[in-house]
Amino acid sequence: MKAKVIGIPVQDQEKALQFYTTKLGFIKKHDVPLGENNRWLTLVSKDEPDGVEILLEPSPNHFEPAKAYQKALFEAGIPYTQFNVDNLQEEYDRLIDLGIEFTMPLTEMGNVKIAILDDTCGNKIQLIEMLG
């Protein structure tokens, strides 16, 4: 068993596509129309094009419990998911220069550095660098 696709709920797939590709640097893998302006829209890391796909899932627009869950996590400041980076200081500075809003600045905690950003699509995303 292995993970192939992880879903991230987004309020606007096109806005999410732009954010995750132009700001975070992911690349589009699949973009299949599903009707009613919904798409099977997945992204991958440019460093791992055959790796785990991120599904930009429009569920908050169609399923009230998904919308409530996403909103509750966001309001509590809890990240929906996390992405690992090799150098968080470098990535943090790059994203700040792009105008990304961080709700938790770069912070060292034991053997990790973390920062939390707002993806502009209803989620907080944690970036993490493993130390040592």
N, C-alpha and C positions, 0 to 999 in steps of 0.2 A: 504494500500500500504506500502511496506517496501523494503529496499535494501537487496538483497540476494547475488548478485555477482557484484563486481567492477572490471573493467579492467584496467590493467597497460600495456602500449605498451612496448614490449621488442624486442631487435634486435636478441637475441639468447635465445630461450626458455630453453635449457639445462643449459646454463651459468646462466640464471636468476633463474632457479630452485635451483642450487647449492648455489647461493648467498642468496636467500631469506630463504632457509632452514638452511644451515650451519652457516651463519653469523647472519641473523636477527631472526632465531628461529621459523619460521612458519613451518607447517607440510603439506605434500601433501595430498589433499583430492581426486581429480580426475585427471586421466592421461589417456585420450582417444585419440588414433591416429585418425587423420582426413585426412591423405593422404598428399603427397608432403612434408613430414617431419614437418607437423603442428600437434599440439595436443590441445585438450581441457584440459588445465592444470591449476588446481586451487589449492590454498593453503588456510589454515585457521590458526588462532591463536591456539597455543597449549592449551591456557586457555579457548578458546571458539570454540571447534571442530564443533559445530552446528551453529556457527555464520556466519557472512558475509564472503563469499569466495573471494579471490583475483584471478582473471583470468590473467595469464601471456600471454598476447595477442600478437601474432606475426604480427599484422597489419602493422608496419612500413616496413616490408619486402615485402608487397603485395599491399599497397595502398599509393601512393605518398603523398597525403595530410596528412595522418597520420604521415608519415616520416618527412615531413616538419614541422608539428605542434610540434612533439616531439623534433626535433632539435632546433626550435625557443625557446621553453620553456627552454631547457637545456642551450642554449647559453645566455639567459637572466637571468639565475640563478633562475628561478621560479620552485618551486617544482611541480611535477606532482600530488602528493597526499600527505597525511600526515597520520602518525600512532601515536596513543596516547600511552604513557608509564606512569607507575606509578612513577618512579624515573629516571628522565632524566640524572642526574649526574652519577648514577650507570650504566645506559645503554650506555651513551656516553663513559665512561671509558672502559667498556667491548668491545665496538666496536673499539675504538682506539687501544686496545691491539690486536684485530684481524686484524689490518691493514686497517680498513675502512677509506676512505678519506672523511673528512667533508669539505664542501665548505662554511659553516657558523658554527663557533664554538658554543658551548652552550652559549645562550644569554637569559637573563631575560628581559621580556617586559611586564610590568604591571602585570597581573594576570596569565601569562604563562612563561614557559621556552621553548625555541625552539633550534633546531640545524638542519642543513641540510646536508645530505650525498649524495654521488654519488653511485648509485646502480650498476655501471659498465655495465649497459645494456641500457644506453641512457637516464636515468632519474635522477633527483634530488628528494629526498624524505625528507620531513620534519618530524622530530620527535617532539612531543609536550607533555609537562606535564602541566596540569592545576594546578594552585596554589590556595590555600584557598577556 
